[in-house]
Amino acid sequence: MSEEFKTVDPKLNGKEISLKWGTTMYHTPQDDMNRPLNFDAAVKFTRVNLAVGYEIAQENARPRWNANDFFLEKFGQK
């Protein structure tokens, strides 16, 4: 299993759970604050994103898109 979908419980398939949520819940009327929220996971997610942003901000060079990247094609400066 890909490390990016690793779950704490090895009996759970993180990729399957993530893909199912992304296709059935994300940006739908059911995707609201009445859903249960795992605050411990939210804290870890926030800390990782802060660390990534901080590391990028400390670099001398600005980040660049990879050649032929979808986001470069869609959002890159032309």
C-alpha positions in Angstrom: 0.0 0.0 0.0 1.2 3.5 -0.9 2.6 5.3 2.2 0.3 8.3 1.4 -2.8 6.2 2.2 -1.4 4.4 5.2 -3.9 4.1 8.1 -3.3 3.6 11.8 -5.5 0.5 11.6 -3.8 -1.9 9.1 -7.3 -3.5 8.5 -8.5 -0.3 6.8 -7.8 0.5 3.2 -6.9 4.2 3.3 -6.8 4.6 -0.5 -10.3 3.1 -0.8 -11.7 5.3 2.0 -10.2 8.4 0.5 -11.3 7.8 -3.0 -14.8 6.9 -1.9 -15.1 10.1 0.2 -13.7 12.1 -2.6 -16.2 10.8 -5.1 -19.3 10.6 -2.9 -19.0 13.4 -0.3 -16.4 16.0 -1.3 -18.1 19.3 -2.3 -21.6 17.8 -2.0 -24.4 19.0 0.3 -23.4 16.3 2.7 -19.9 17.8 3.1 -20.7 20.1 6.0 -19.6 20.7 9.6 -22.2 18.2 10.9 -19.8 15.4 9.8 -17.6 14.0 12.6 -14.2 15.6 12.7 -11.1 13.9 13.9 -9.4 16.8 15.7 -6.1 14.8 16.3 -5.8 14.1 12.6 -6.7 17.8 11.8 -3.9 18.9 14.1 -1.4 16.6 12.4 -2.5 17.7 9.0 -2.2 21.4 9.9 1.3 20.8 11.4 2.5 19.0 8.3 1.2 21.8 6.0 2.8 24.5 8.2 6.1 22.6 8.1 6.0 22.2 4.3 5.1 25.9 3.8 7.8 27.0 6.2 10.5 24.9 4.4 9.4 26.3 1.0 9.5 29.8 2.4 13.1 29.3 3.6 14.4 28.4 0.1 16.3 31.0 -1.8 14.7 30.1 -5.1 11.0 30.3 -5.8 9.2 26.9 -6.3 8.7 25.9 -10.0 6.2 23.6 -11.6 7.4 20.3 -13.1 7.5 20.2 -16.8 4.2 19.0 -18.3 2.5 19.2 -14.9 -1.3 19.5 -15.0 -1.2 22.6 -12.7 1.5 24.2 -14.8 -0.7 23.8 -17.8 -3.8 25.1 -16.0 -2.4 27.8 -13.7 1.2 28.5 -14.7 2.2 31.9 -16.1 2.3 32.0 -19.8 
